[in-house]
């Protein structure tokens, strides 16, 4: 299982991923954080064509929108350890929580 990051989705929709990465994405169930969904649609420079592709991608994706207390605690730890931005830390914490739930 993969929780996809914003840049991966943008590169996929704009045909900028390497062949192996593109093939991988075409053979998995797309899963994203609600934060990724927000990031995807927040650009002022997005074209109508890009918007349509992104909407299609998100419509077939499982979107994880529940930010649980465990995800909050993991987000805080990640930010303290790695000094990364809040959205990236939330996405990482969500991914780690999903991994733990599947084990």
Long-range contacts (C-beta under 8 A, 24 or more apart in sequence): 1-28, 1-29, 1-31, 1-98, 1-99, 1-102, 2-28, 2-31, 3-31, 3-32, 3-33, 3-64, 3-91, 3-94, 3-95, 3-98, 4-30, 4-31, 4-32, 4-36, 4-61, 5-36, 5-91, 6-36, 6-39, 6-40, 6-91, 9-36, 9-40, 9-54, 9-57, 10-40, 10-54, 12-57, 13-50, 13-53, 13-54, 13-57, 14-50, 14-53, 29-61, 29-62, 30-57, 30-60, 30-61, 30-62, 31-61, 31-62, 31-63, 31-64, 31-98, 32-58, 32-61, 32-62, 32-63, 32-64, 33-63, 33-64, 33-65, 33-90, 33-91, 33-94, 33-95, 34-63, 34-64, 34-65, 34-67, 35-87, 35-90, 35-91, 35-94, 36-91, 37-63, 38-87, 39-87, 64-94, 64-98, 67-94, 68-97, 70-97, 71-97
